Amino acid sequence: MNALNLSEQEIFRRQSLDEIRKKGIEPYPAKEFLVTAYSVDIKNEFKEDAPRKEVAVAGRIMSRRIMGKASFVELQDAVGRIQLYISRDDLCPTEDKDLYNVIFKKLLDIGDFIGVEGYVFRTQMGEISIHVSRLTVLSKSLRPLPIVKYKDGVAYDAFEDPEMRYRQRYVDLIVNDGIKDIFLKRTRIFNSMRSFFNERGYIEVDTPVLQGIPGGASARPFITHHNALDMPLYLRIANELYLKRLIVGGFEGVYEFSRNFRNEGMDRMHNPEFTCLEIYVAYKDYNWMMRFTEQMLEKICLDVLGTTEIQAGEQTLSFKAPYRRVTMIDAIKEHTGIDIAGMNEDQLREVCKQLNVEQDQTMGKGKLIDELFGEKCENKYIQPTFITDYPKEMSPLCKRHRENPELTERFELMVNGKELANAYSELNDPIDQRERFEEQLKLSEKGDDEAMFIDQDFLRALEYGMPPTSGMGIGIDRLVMLLTGQTSIQEVLLFPQMRPEKQI
């Protein structure tokens, strides 16, 4: 960084860094500092009548009050904050008081990392604290933290601008309460799902991110180029076709938490890079998968929140199984009064026109029905609801309905007006699958840039035989949003995609 661009605080901190080194103290030591306790545990386990407890803690200075020969410091460690009491004569029992008078009082700043050793006690004001006997400088911070200050009821220096928070998530995690908890809950959601699958004997696997054909979903892919092979490759939009290859190969149940990439728009519900869980289980159908999904979600809520009821804005959502089931045709009829069963493409266009639903010539029957449902029905389903039995044009990888060949055995789980999960009785007829892919090719030729590619190797795998299988995909980021009360996907991604930062 050019010295001319440094703020007064940054210049001062660099000068302090040099002074610390001149005093013979390394501000970035390599030696391990052994932490023996954490702030929250220290407070929870403190007992007035217990023997004095010696502890060693490490963390970041978040505030301090220097009062001559004694000081109080608020230290933030990995789990919370605790007060330190630092006495000059206890910290420096010899005649050399530089560690306190110079290093601590003048050269250390808010944001610096220190390690301290001492004993736990309760102050006269009743606060559980650590009486420090030894202090070690662990890392010097060269930028000031945006610590909030209050004056006349007004907050100053609050780190609240969303773009700044997402771009500098490391600062957001330091200074804003509750942010770290979102991501700790995210991890607990993953752990709960894994235990649910593992207890049933299903196997976690990894499949390719770089793919020769972006299959398994209808979406616009990111394209890159492999120099050694001199060929285009795509970042995966879904991992479905690879997981089903594993069912062909003899696995009875497989799942994967996959990072997927879709070269589409960004808004509060969409990020071009996102996390999806997909699971495939042999000898099952979509009815079984509905029961499996609602049981899984009920368990996750209990594991993470301790309840099956969550608050989403003004709505109280119940994830207690079972959930309502409604066919897509009935949903459209329920909310528009129009029965679209058996309609051809021209009739569906007339319905869209009548209901002021946007359409264009690239849309086939499936896309038209999808637009009708999305515009007129989707946001009506607040409580968890399975929307079932989608038209076959909408579901090229899904088995035809056992009672109506114009439909498929598919469901989407709607929660709070948005899709959360998508599942099928998987199509395992290789001839039917080839015909569906060819229909997708025709849509692509009409200009639908989200139509699926024909994956010849997947068709070859199906020709070896795939048992009856049900598969389900669930958007992890949306699930985390629901369980943490967030309304923007950027709030539950540690580092969401951002536009390039403007250079000053």
KEGUGU-956180 format. One record per residue (C-alpha): residue number from 1; residue in one letter; x negated, y, z negated. Coordinates in Angstrom, 3 decimals, decimal comma, always signed. Layout:
N
(NUM 'A' (X Y Z))
...
***
This chain:
504
(1 'M' (+0,000 +0,000 +0,000))
(2 'N' (-1,255 +3,440 +0,892))
(3 'A' (-2,113 +5,439 -2,248))
(4 'L' (-0,291 +8,429 -0,758))
(5 'N' (+2,978 +6,461 -0,923))
(6 'L' (+2,623 +5,491 -4,581))
(7 'S' (+4,925 +7,039 -7,134))
(8 'E' (+3,542 +8,662 -10,255))
(9 'Q' (+4,541 +5,588 -12,275))
(10 'E' (+2,793 +3,224 -9,848))
(11 'I' (-0,405 +5,288 -9,958))
(12 'F' (-0,309 +5,329 -13,756))
(13 'R' (+0,182 +1,545 -13,935))
(14 'R' (-2,776 +0,912 -11,648))
(15 'Q' (-4,903 +3,156 -13,842))
(16 'S' (-3,719 +1,196 -16,895))
(17 'L' (-4,656 -2,025 -15,104))
(18 'D' (-8,220 -0,742 -14,612))
(19 'E' (-8,449 +0,390 -18,252))
(20 'I' (-7,309 -3,021 -19,532))
(21 'R' (-10,074 -4,679 -17,540))
(22 'K' (-12,615 -2,166 -18,847))
(23 'K' (-11,635 -3,212 -22,362))
(24 'G' (-12,665 -6,759 -21,496))
(25 'I' (-9,139 -8,168 -21,158))
(26 'E' (-8,107 -9,995 -17,981))
(27 'P' (-4,548 -8,819 -17,105))
(28 'Y' (-3,896 -11,912 -14,963))
(29 'P' (-5,491 -14,739 -16,982))
(30 'A' (-5,755 -18,242 -15,539))
(31 'K' (-5,600 -20,073 -18,864))
(32 'E' (-2,347 -21,773 -19,868))
(33 'F' (-0,225 -20,103 -22,527))
(34 'L' (+1,560 -22,837 -24,470))
(35 'V' (+5,195 -21,877 -25,095))
(36 'T' (+6,709 -23,730 -28,062))
(37 'A' (+10,144 -22,097 -28,340))
(38 'Y' (+12,737 -20,059 -26,466))
(39 'S' (+14,756 -17,062 -27,575))
(40 'V' (+18,226 -18,636 -27,650))
(41 'D' (+17,040 -21,750 -29,501))
(42 'I' (+15,128 -19,639 -32,035))
(43 'K' (+18,283 -17,694 -32,874))
(44 'N' (+20,574 -20,735 -32,936))
(45 'E' (+18,258 -22,787 -35,145))
(46 'F' (+17,276 -20,089 -37,658))
(47 'K' (+18,141 -20,855 -41,288))
(48 'E' (+17,560 -18,417 -44,137))
(49 'D' (+16,447 -21,043 -46,655))
(50 'A' (+14,253 -23,066 -44,267))
(51 'P' (+10,426 -22,984 -44,409))
(52 'R' (+8,749 -20,312 -42,311))
(53 'K' (+8,702 -21,422 -38,650))
(54 'E' (+5,742 -20,574 -36,422))
(55 'V' (+6,553 -20,124 -32,720))
(56 'A' (+4,880 -19,096 -29,473))
(57 'V' (+7,020 -17,368 -26,863))
(58 'A' (+6,294 -15,694 -23,544))
(59 'G' (+8,223 -13,293 -21,380))
(60 'R' (+8,680 -9,802 -20,049))
(61 'I' (+8,749 -6,586 -22,100))
(62 'M' (+12,200 -5,047 -21,553))
(63 'S' (+12,105 -2,264 -24,131))
(64 'R' (+9,994 -1,073 -27,041))
(65 'R' (+10,091 +1,386 -29,921))
(66 'I' (+6,663 +2,471 -31,151))
(67 'M' (+6,646 +3,882 -34,688))
(68 'G' (+3,029 +4,562 -35,597))
(69 'K' (+1,527 +1,427 -37,088))
(70 'A' (+4,522 -0,773 -36,265))
(71 'S' (+6,652 -1,387 -33,186))
(72 'F' (+9,715 -3,291 -32,050))
(73 'V' (+9,773 -4,965 -28,627))
(74 'E' (+12,613 -6,659 -26,777))
(75 'L' (+11,150 -9,681 -24,976))
(76 'Q' (+13,030 -11,451 -22,165))
(77 'D' (+12,109 -15,093 -21,638))
(78 'A' (+13,615 -17,727 -19,325))
(79 'V' (+16,862 -18,060 -21,291))
(80 'G' (+17,526 -14,768 -23,059))
(81 'R' (+16,061 -11,990 -25,171))
(82 'I' (+14,571 -11,730 -28,662))
(83 'Q' (+13,137 -8,921 -30,752))
(84 'L' (+9,449 -8,833 -31,694))
(85 'Y' (+8,082 -7,002 -34,702))
(86 'I' (+4,474 -5,942 -34,136))
(87 'S' (+2,430 -4,487 -36,988))
(88 'R' (-0,950 -2,965 -36,145))
(89 'D' (-2,695 -4,420 -39,193))
(90 'D' (-1,207 -7,914 -38,708))
(91 'L' (-2,106 -7,925 -35,031))
(92 'C' (-5,586 -6,472 -35,661))
(93 'P' (-6,749 -7,549 -39,150))
(94 'T' (-10,342 -6,358 -38,489))
(95 'E' (-11,524 -2,760 -38,115))
(96 'D' (-11,112 -2,981 -34,330))
(97 'K' (-7,571 -1,728 -33,687))
(98 'D' (-7,923 -1,331 -29,894))
(99 'L' (-5,563 -4,190 -29,070))
(100 'Y' (-2,747 -2,285 -30,746))
(101 'N' (-3,759 +1,391 -30,483))
(102 'V' (-4,957 +1,263 -26,879))
(103 'I' (-3,782 -1,872 -25,100))
(104 'F' (-0,305 -2,273 -26,589))
(105 'K' (+0,615 +1,369 -27,221))
(106 'K' (-0,915 +3,003 -24,155))
(107 'L' (-1,666 +0,489 -21,424))
(108 'L' (+1,211 -1,993 -21,556))
(109 'D' (+4,546 -1,055 -19,964))
(110 'I' (+8,114 -2,255 -19,636))
(111 'G' (+8,049 -5,143 -17,184))
(112 'D' (+4,674 -6,548 -18,274))
(113 'F' (+4,428 -10,204 -19,284))
(114 'I' (+2,998 -11,031 -22,690))
(115 'G' (+2,693 -14,142 -24,841))
(116 'V' (+3,018 -13,857 -28,599))
(117 'E' (+2,567 -16,135 -31,594))
(118 'G' (+4,109 -15,529 -34,995))
(119 'Y' (+6,830 -16,549 -37,395))
(120 'V' (+10,603 -16,132 -37,283))
(121 'F' (+12,348 -13,882 -39,799))
(122 'R' (+15,419 -11,688 -40,198))
(123 'T' (+14,916 -7,913 -40,317))
(124 'Q' (+16,590 -5,597 -42,832))
(125 'M' (+19,055 -4,723 -40,046))
(126 'G' (+19,980 -8,406 -39,821))
(127 'E' (+18,364 -9,228 -36,462))
(128 'I' (+16,512 -12,517 -36,027))
(129 'S' (+13,032 -11,568 -34,810))
(130 'I' (+9,457 -12,771 -34,448))
(131 'H' (+6,760 -11,261 -36,664))
(132 'V' (+3,813 -11,230 -34,253))
(133 'S' (+0,343 -12,283 -35,383))
(134 'R' (-1,254 -12,698 -31,976))
(135 'L' (-0,582 -11,103 -28,571))
(136 'T' (-1,895 -12,156 -25,144))
(137 'V' (-1,575 -10,114 -21,952))
(138 'L' (-0,260 -12,469 -19,246))
(139 'S' (+0,593 -10,249 -16,266))
(140 'K' (+0,557 -6,527 -15,586))
(141 'S' (+3,554 -5,153 -13,693))
(142 'L' (+2,595 -2,507 -11,119))
(143 'R' (+6,132 -1,362 -10,322))
(144 'P' (+8,575 +0,080 -12,873))
(145 'L' (+11,806 -1,821 -13,435))
(146 'P' (+15,124 -0,018 -12,839))
(147 'I' (+16,103 -0,211 -16,505))
(148 'V' (+19,549 +1,299 -17,114))
(149 'K' (+19,602 +4,378 -19,348))
(150 'Y' (+22,779 +5,887 -20,748))
(151 'K' (+23,415 +9,557 -21,408))
(152 'D' (+26,794 +11,046 -22,272))
(153 'G' (+28,473 +7,821 -21,232))
(154 'V' (+26,835 +7,798 -17,785))
(155 'A' (+24,542 +4,964 -16,614))
(156 'Y' (+21,345 +5,991 -14,817))
(157 'D' (+18,963 +3,766 -12,802))
(158 'A' (+21,506 +0,921 -12,638))
(159 'F' (+20,452 -1,625 -10,013))
(160 'E' (+23,905 -2,020 -8,447))
(161 'D' (+23,618 -1,344 -4,712))
(162 'P' (+24,514 -4,716 -3,064))
(163 'E' (+21,983 -4,418 -0,249))
(164 'M' (+19,177 -3,654 -2,697))
(165 'R' (+20,288 -6,471 -5,008))
(166 'Y' (+20,365 -9,088 -2,231))
(167 'R' (+17,129 -7,869 -0,648))
(168 'Q' (+15,282 -7,745 -3,983))
(169 'R' (+16,975 -10,629 -5,754))
(170 'Y' (+13,950 -10,963 -8,055))
(171 'V' (+14,741 -7,539 -9,532))
(172 'D' (+18,463 -8,332 -9,673))
(173 'L' (+17,719 -11,449 -11,728))
(174 'I' (+15,514 -9,489 -14,132))
(175 'V' (+17,744 -6,522 -14,927))
(176 'N' (+21,366 -7,539 -14,306))
(177 'D' (+23,071 -9,713 -16,896))
(178 'G' (+24,956 -12,753 -15,636))
(179 'I' (+23,200 -13,087 -12,264))
(180 'K' (+20,968 -15,968 -13,330))
(181 'D' (+23,997 -17,759 -14,791))
(182 'I' (+25,609 -17,901 -11,326))
(183 'F' (+22,657 -19,859 -9,997))
(184 'L' (+22,386 -22,077 -13,063))
(185 'K' (+26,031 -23,042 -12,501))
(186 'R' (+25,217 -23,669 -8,849))
(187 'T' (+22,598 -26,198 -9,920))
(188 'R' (+25,026 -27,832 -12,361))
(189 'I' (+27,540 -28,212 -9,505))
(190 'F' (+24,918 -30,064 -7,443))
(191 'N' (+24,041 -32,271 -10,419))
(192 'S' (+27,696 -33,094 -11,104))
(193 'M' (+28,314 -34,083 -7,489))
(194 'R' (+25,179 -36,219 -7,354))
(195 'S' (+26,134 -38,107 -10,497))
(196 'F' (+29,659 -38,662 -9,127))
(197 'F' (+28,259 -40,188 -5,921))
(198 'N' (+25,383 -42,087 -7,518))
(199 'E' (+27,640 -43,745 -10,099))
(200 'R' (+29,568 -45,212 -7,155))
(201 'G' (+26,430 -46,541 -5,512))
(202 'Y' (+26,243 -44,078 -2,608))
(203 'I' (+22,788 -43,186 -1,282))
(204 'E' (+21,391 -39,679 -0,827))
(205 'V' (+19,513 -39,327 +2,475))
(206 'D' (+17,743 -36,712 +4,632))
(207 'T' (+18,500 -36,164 +8,303))
(208 'P' (+16,830 -33,897 +10,898))
(209 'V' (+17,221 -30,122 +10,806))
(210 'L' (+15,690 -29,766 +14,279))
(211 'Q' (+17,953 -31,577 +16,709))
(212 'G' (+17,893 -32,181 +20,437))
(213 'I' (+21,687 -31,798 +20,534))
(214 'P' (+23,589 -29,688 +17,967))
(215 'G' (+26,405 -32,093 +17,125))
(216 'G' (+28,958 -32,780 +14,438))
(217 'A' (+30,840 -29,470 +14,560))
(218 'S' (+32,155 -26,783 +16,876))
(219 'A' (+29,821 -23,818 +16,421))
(220 'R' (+27,257 -21,690 +18,246))
(221 'P' (+23,736 -22,968 +17,456))
(222 'F' (+20,369 -21,321 +16,945))
(223 'I' (+17,924 -22,351 +19,680))
(224 'T' (+14,160 -22,687 +19,333))
(225 'H' (+11,386 -24,253 +21,417))
(226 'H' (+9,020 -27,099 +20,596))
(227 'N' (+5,669 -26,217 +22,189))
(228 'A' (+4,055 -29,680 +22,107))
(229 'L' (+7,083 -31,391 +23,657))
(230 'D' (+7,949 -28,372 +25,831))
(231 'M' (+11,640 -28,732 +25,096))
(232 'P' (+14,432 -26,734 +23,458))
(233 'L' (+15,565 -27,730 +19,988))
(234 'Y' (+18,520 -26,584 +17,922))
(235 'L' (+18,845 -25,912 +14,210))
(236 'R' (+21,546 -28,266 +13,003))
(237 'I' (+25,087 -27,014 +12,755))
(238 'A' (+26,110 -30,202 +10,911))
(239 'N' (+24,608 -33,537 +9,926))
(240 'E' (+27,668 -35,676 +10,643))
(241 'L' (+26,451 -37,657 +13,639))
(242 'Y' (+23,197 -38,684 +11,966))
(243 'L' (+24,972 -39,835 +8,812))
(244 'K' (+27,379 -41,932 +10,873))
(245 'R' (+24,398 -43,510 +12,647))
(246 'L' (+23,353 -44,712 +9,177))
(247 'I' (+26,782 -46,290 +8,626))
(248 'V' (+26,248 -48,089 +11,946))
(249 'G' (+22,861 -49,204 +10,597))
(250 'G' (+24,391 -50,896 +7,556))
(251 'F' (+24,591 -48,307 +4,759))
(252 'E' (+27,988 -48,494 +3,076))
(253 'G' (+27,962 -44,976 +1,631))
(254 'V' (+25,587 -42,083 +2,362))
(255 'Y' (+25,572 -38,394 +1,472))
(256 'E' (+23,397 -35,367 +2,066))
(257 'F' (+23,211 -31,791 +0,849))
(258 'S' (+22,242 -30,141 +4,108))
(259 'R' (+21,162 -26,653 +5,078))
(260 'N' (+23,169 -25,862 +8,200))
(261 'F' (+22,722 -22,966 +10,638))
(262 'R' (+25,356 -21,313 +12,807))
(263 'N' (+24,552 -18,406 +15,091))
(264 'E' (+27,732 -16,521 +14,356))
(265 'G' (+28,924 -13,436 +12,500))
(266 'M' (+28,114 -12,435 +8,931))
(267 'D' (+30,685 -11,283 +6,416))
(268 'R' (+31,582 -11,867 +2,781))
(269 'M' (+32,594 -15,469 +3,572))
(270 'H' (+29,895 -16,381 +6,124))
(271 'N' (+26,111 -16,522 +6,155))
(272 'P' (+24,240 -17,922 +9,185))
(273 'E' (+22,413 -20,339 +6,854))
(274 'F' (+24,568 -22,213 +4,361))
(275 'T' (+24,750 -25,419 +2,324))
(276 'C' (+27,154 -28,237 +3,047))
(277 'L' (+27,687 -31,590 +1,373))
(278 'E' (+28,706 -34,412 +3,707))
(279 'I' (+29,522 -37,949 +2,583))
(280 'Y' (+30,501 -41,011 +4,624))
(281 'V' (+31,874 -44,229 +3,142))
(282 'A' (+32,553 -47,396 +5,127))
(283 'Y' (+35,874 -49,285 +4,987))
(284 'K' (+37,785 -46,178 +3,810))
(285 'D' (+40,301 -43,810 +5,432))
(286 'Y' (+41,361 -40,207 +4,944))
(287 'N' (+44,013 -41,124 +2,360))
(288 'W' (+41,303 -42,655 +0,176))
(289 'M' (+39,095 -39,617 +0,804))
(290 'M' (+41,820 -37,243 -0,427))
(291 'R' (+41,959 -39,105 -3,730))
(292 'F' (+38,164 -39,221 -3,893))
(293 'T' (+37,849 -35,468 -3,206))
(294 'E' (+40,362 -34,356 -5,830))
(295 'Q' (+38,761 -36,645 -8,430))
(296 'M' (+35,332 -35,218 -7,575))
(297 'L' (+36,473 -31,602 -7,860))
(298 'E' (+38,250 -32,265 -11,138))
(299 'K' (+35,024 -33,760 -12,544))
(300 'I' (+32,884 -30,846 -11,307))
(301 'C' (+35,152 -28,299 -12,987))
(302 'L' (+35,042 -30,194 -16,268))
(303 'D' (+31,260 -30,670 -16,095))
(304 'V' (+30,485 -27,040 -15,212))
(305 'L' (+33,284 -25,057 -16,864))
(306 'G' (+34,838 -27,442 -19,371))
(307 'T' (+38,291 -26,908 -17,825))
(308 'T' (+40,148 -27,662 -14,602))
(309 'E' (+41,669 -24,173 -14,500))
(310 'I' (+39,699 -21,280 -13,050))
(311 'Q' (+40,468 -17,632 -12,479))
(312 'A' (+40,233 -16,277 -8,921))
(313 'G' (+41,147 -12,603 -9,082))
(314 'E' (+44,715 -12,484 -10,342))
(315 'Q' (+45,304 -16,158 -9,506))
(316 'T' (+44,827 -19,083 -11,874))
(317 'L' (+43,819 -22,118 -9,839))
(318 'S' (+44,264 -25,659 -11,142))
(319 'F' (+41,862 -28,347 -9,938))
(320 'K' (+43,648 -31,030 -11,930))
(321 'A' (+44,360 -33,961 -9,585))
(322 'P' (+46,509 -34,750 -7,631))
(323 'Y' (+46,840 -31,929 -5,055))
(324 'R' (+49,734 -31,157 -2,734))
(325 'R' (+49,675 -32,653 +0,801))
(326 'V' (+51,238 -30,840 +3,814))
(327 'T' (+50,885 -31,699 +7,520))
(328 'M' (+49,597 -28,916 +9,787))
(329 'I' (+52,749 -29,011 +11,932))
(330 'D' (+54,923 -28,678 +8,809))
(331 'A' (+52,724 -25,852 +7,501))
(332 'I' (+53,199 -23,848 +10,714))
(333 'K' (+56,938 -24,560 +10,682))
(334 'E' (+57,155 -23,598 +7,005))
(335 'H' (+55,523 -20,198 +7,494))
(336 'T' (+56,678 -19,244 +11,028))
(337 'G' (+59,982 -21,089 +11,398))
(338 'I' (+58,732 -22,621 +14,684))
(339 'D' (+58,272 -26,347 +15,258))
(340 'I' (+55,306 -26,731 +17,631))
(341 'A' (+55,402 -30,545 +17,654))
(342 'G' (+55,028 -31,825 +21,228))
(343 'M' (+54,407 -28,407 +22,787))
(344 'N' (+52,049 -28,111 +25,759))
(345 'E' (+49,411 -25,407 +26,237))
(346 'D' (+51,742 -22,966 +28,027))
(347 'Q' (+54,396 -23,282 +25,330))
(348 'L' (+51,801 -22,687 +22,620))
(349 'R' (+50,639 -19,541 +24,422))
(350 'E' (+54,217 -18,267 +24,362))
(351 'V' (+54,440 -18,951 +20,634))
(352 'C' (+51,161 -17,084 +20,037))
(353 'K' (+52,465 -14,167 +22,101))
(354 'Q' (+55,757 -14,178 +20,186))
(355 'L' (+53,918 -14,125 +16,822))
(356 'N' (+51,250 -11,576 +17,941))
(357 'V' (+48,429 -14,096 +17,513))
(358 'E' (+45,399 -13,249 +19,640))
(359 'Q' (+44,447 -15,715 +22,373))
(360 'D' (+42,352 -15,942 +25,524))
(361 'Q' (+41,984 -18,251 +28,518))
(362 'T' (+39,069 -20,189 +26,999))
(363 'M' (+41,403 -21,641 +24,356))
(364 'G' (+42,884 -25,095 +24,767))
(365 'K' (+45,749 -26,569 +22,743))
(366 'G' (+43,551 -27,210 +19,728))
(367 'K' (+42,190 -23,670 +19,530))
(368 'L' (+45,689 -22,186 +19,980))
(369 'I' (+47,087 -24,288 +17,141))
(370 'D' (+44,061 -23,429 +15,015))
(371 'E' (+44,685 -19,708 +15,617))
(372 'L' (+48,349 -20,078 +14,701))
(373 'F' (+47,529 -21,834 +11,448))
(374 'G' (+44,661 -19,470 +10,606))
(375 'E' (+46,683 -16,305 +11,223))
(376 'K' (+50,054 -17,331 +9,810))
(377 'C' (+49,469 -20,061 +7,238))
(378 'E' (+45,974 -20,409 +5,833))
(379 'N' (+46,083 -17,554 +3,335))
(380 'K' (+49,390 -18,826 +1,917))
(381 'Y' (+47,754 -21,863 +0,281))
(382 'I' (+46,374 -20,639 -3,029))
(383 'Q' (+46,497 -23,776 -5,176))
(384 'P' (+44,368 -26,672 -3,864))
(385 'T' (+46,338 -28,176 -0,970))
(386 'F' (+45,446 -30,846 +1,602))
(387 'I' (+46,534 -29,793 +5,103))
(388 'T' (+46,749 -33,053 +7,066))
(389 'D' (+47,297 -34,610 +10,494))
(390 'Y' (+45,663 -32,192 +12,922))
(391 'P' (+46,292 -32,319 +16,712))
(392 'K' (+43,666 -34,460 +18,460))
(393 'E' (+42,415 -31,517 +20,558))
(394 'M' (+41,160 -29,898 +17,360))
(395 'S' (+39,277 -32,950 +16,122))
(396 'P' (+37,004 -34,617 +18,700))
(397 'L' (+35,282 -36,820 +16,091))
(398 'C' (+38,426 -37,952 +14,295))
(399 'K' (+40,467 -41,161 +14,637))
(400 'R' (+43,905 -40,911 +16,233))
(401 'H' (+46,774 -41,016 +13,768))
(402 'R' (+48,044 -44,552 +13,223))
(403 'E' (+51,676 -43,420 +13,756))
(404 'N' (+51,341 -40,549 +16,273))
(405 'P' (+48,588 -40,670 +18,916))
(406 'E' (+48,909 -36,920 +19,528))
(407 'L' (+47,595 -36,300 +15,997))
(408 'T' (+44,464 -37,304 +14,081))
(409 'E' (+43,844 -38,570 +10,576))
(410 'R' (+42,209 -35,438 +9,293))
(411 'F' (+42,629 -33,114 +6,343))
(412 'E' (+41,290 -29,769 +5,295))
(413 'L' (+41,433 -28,725 +1,658))
(414 'M' (+42,699 -25,167 +1,308))
(415 'V' (+41,993 -23,269 -1,903))
(416 'N' (+42,751 -19,614 -2,541))
(417 'G' (+43,603 -19,123 +1,122))
(418 'K' (+40,348 -20,555 +2,498))
(419 'E' (+39,092 -23,909 +3,746))
(420 'L' (+36,911 -25,645 +1,173))
(421 'A' (+36,579 -29,192 +2,540))
(422 'N' (+37,138 -31,024 +5,830))
(423 'A' (+37,528 -34,802 +6,209))
(424 'Y' (+38,490 -37,520 +8,682))
(425 'S' (+39,221 -41,118 +9,206))
(426 'E' (+36,188 -41,262 +11,477))
(427 'L' (+36,587 -42,134 +15,149))
(428 'N' (+34,737 -45,403 +15,691))
(429 'D' (+36,094 -46,332 +19,153))
(430 'P' (+33,155 -45,543 +21,497))
(431 'I' (+35,359 -45,324 +24,609))
(432 'D' (+37,782 -42,915 +22,959))
(433 'Q' (+34,831 -40,925 +21,589))
(434 'R' (+33,314 -40,572 +25,061))
(435 'E' (+36,623 -39,284 +26,421))
(436 'R' (+36,867 -36,742 +23,574))
(437 'F' (+33,339 -35,501 +24,304))
(438 'E' (+34,248 -35,131 +27,976))
(439 'E' (+37,273 -33,039 +26,986))
(440 'Q' (+34,910 -30,835 +24,969))
(441 'L' (+32,710 -30,487 +28,060))
(442 'K' (+35,699 -29,170 +30,012))
(443 'L' (+36,325 -26,580 +27,279))
(444 'S' (+32,679 -25,556 +27,489))
(445 'E' (+33,029 -25,090 +31,241))
(446 'K' (+36,041 -22,842 +30,594))
(447 'G' (+33,781 -20,605 +28,485))
(448 'D' (+34,199 -21,985 +24,954))
(449 'D' (+30,650 -21,563 +23,576))
(450 'E' (+31,587 -23,491 +20,409))
(451 'A' (+32,612 -26,678 +22,239))
(452 'M' (+30,645 -29,812 +21,321))
(453 'F' (+27,795 -31,251 +23,365))
(454 'I' (+27,929 -34,865 +24,563))
(455 'D' (+25,561 -36,849 +22,355))
(456 'Q' (+24,658 -39,910 +24,403))
(457 'D' (+22,581 -41,515 +21,647))
(458 'F' (+25,464 -41,232 +19,181))
(459 'L' (+27,750 -42,887 +21,741))
(460 'R' (+25,184 -45,655 +22,125))
(461 'A' (+25,137 -46,125 +18,337))
(462 'L' (+28,936 -46,426 +18,264))
(463 'E' (+28,758 -49,076 +20,965))
(464 'Y' (+26,819 -51,265 +18,512))
(465 'G' (+29,854 -51,009 +16,240))
(466 'M' (+30,706 -48,750 +13,301))
(467 'P' (+33,056 -50,062 +10,605))
(468 'P' (+36,176 -48,089 +9,641))
(469 'T' (+34,762 -45,066 +7,828))
(470 'S' (+35,934 -41,890 +6,157))
(471 'G' (+33,772 -38,789 +5,971))
(472 'M' (+34,100 -35,497 +4,149))
(473 'G' (+32,233 -32,201 +4,252))
(474 'I' (+32,518 -29,491 +1,616))
(475 'G' (+31,125 -25,970 +1,709))
(476 'I' (+28,945 -25,739 -1,377))
(477 'D' (+28,640 -21,956 -1,249))
(478 'R' (+32,415 -21,479 -1,239))
(479 'L' (+32,766 -23,962 -4,091))
(480 'V' (+30,184 -22,009 -6,099))
(481 'M' (+32,069 -18,785 -5,333))
(482 'L' (+35,261 -20,280 -6,742))
(483 'L' (+33,650 -21,689 -9,884))
(484 'T' (+31,704 -18,498 -10,664))
(485 'G' (+34,449 -15,998 -9,825))
(486 'Q' (+32,597 -14,367 -6,918))
(487 'T' (+34,294 -12,926 -3,826))
(488 'S' (+31,220 -12,660 -1,579))
(489 'I' (+29,010 -15,511 -0,360))
(490 'Q' (+25,974 -13,222 -0,738))
(491 'E' (+26,488 -13,311 -4,512))
(492 'V' (+25,912 -17,081 -4,665))
(493 'L' (+22,912 -17,266 -2,288))
(494 'L' (+19,577 -16,431 -3,859))
(495 'F' (+18,320 -14,879 -0,622))
(496 'P' (+21,150 -14,170 +1,842))
(497 'Q' (+20,365 -13,190 +5,418))
(498 'M' (+19,723 -9,444 +5,743))
(499 'R' (+19,095 -7,020 +8,549))
(500 'P' (+15,466 -5,873 +8,836))
(501 'E' (+14,563 -3,428 +6,088))
(502 'K' (+14,181 +0,150 +7,246))
(503 'Q' (+10,599 +1,302 +6,913))
(504 'I' (+10,148 +4,709 +5,291))
***
